[in-house]
Amino acid sequence: MLGVALWLGHRVVDGFPTMVGSPAGWLHAKLFLVALMLAHYIVGGRWLKGVEKGRALPSATALRLFNELPVLLLLGVIWLVLAKPF
C-alpha cells in the first residue's frame, strides 16, 4: 500500500519525491519494457503448450529473433535506469 501511495503521488512528507511527474518518464518507459518482457514470456509458454498439442513452431529465423528480443529489452531497461534520459 505504501508503494502504491508513493507511486501515485500522495505525499506523506512535504517535498518528498514521488515516482509520478515530469522527471519520472523513464520509469514509465521501463515498466513498458518490462511488460513487453512479460508478454514475451507468455508467448513462449503458449508456443511450448502448442508443441505438446502437435502444432508447429515458427521458422528457425523467427525463433532466433524471438530469442534475442528479451536481451534487447533488458539492455533498454538497464539503460533507462542508469541514464534516466527523461
Secondary structure, 3 states (H helix, E strand, C coil): CHHHHHHHCCCCCCCCCCCCCHHHHHHHHHHHHHHHHHHHHHHHHHHHHHHHCCCCCCCHHHHHHHHHHHHHHHHHHHHHHHHCCC
